[in-house]
Amino acid sequence: MPAVHLPYVDSALAHMDHGGPAAFWHNLHWGLYADPEAADDSPEAYVEAAAALTGHVVATAGVGASRRVLDVGCGFGGTLDHIRSRHPGCRLAGVNIDERQLRWARRLAGEHGPAPFVAADGCALPVRSGTQDRVLAVECVFHFPSRKAFFREAARVLAPGGTLALTDFLLAPGGMATFLAKAAE
């Protein structure tokens, strides 16, 4: 796998490598805030929002007991840990291109048994066709070289009637120009 160096991932890894609490980074996504304008930026609010997003995606996907769930771009495994603790009997696997994140995912999931984490590209999943009931991708698809290739792969690995549930970042028309103008101020 290629080396992955993203500032926010590097920061999270350094934080945990130096003894910082993994709970803050367990869900490596921004989260879902009931009122983003009123939200504070405390670690506690972040953890709560990240857990809310995880719960929302899992519920929207219809994850339930005994489902086969693949979390693509699984980060540190927080989404799979959420599912494991609430939906017994699920067969879970996580895929991420960054082996450093997977090492932490395995470490954090260690007490729950064998860690089902595999280093792979989200656009070339090492999964047999038609074998997954649910494919999740929480705030990671924007990193992939091609959304179209990822969608093809997700469709390929899903069993008939399976569900893809994801969150993604998209810029509104003119969004980059607005961002650059504000950054220049």
Secondary structure, DSSP 8 states (H G I E B T S, - for coil): ------HHHHHHHHHHHTT--GGGTSS-S----SSTTT----HHHHHHHHHHHHHHHHHHHT--TT-EEEEET-TTSHHHHHHHHHSTT-EEEEEES-HHHHHHHHHHHGGGSS--EEE--TTS--S-TT-EEEEEEES-GGGSS-HHHHHHHHHHHEEEEEEEEEE-----TTHHHHHHHHHH-
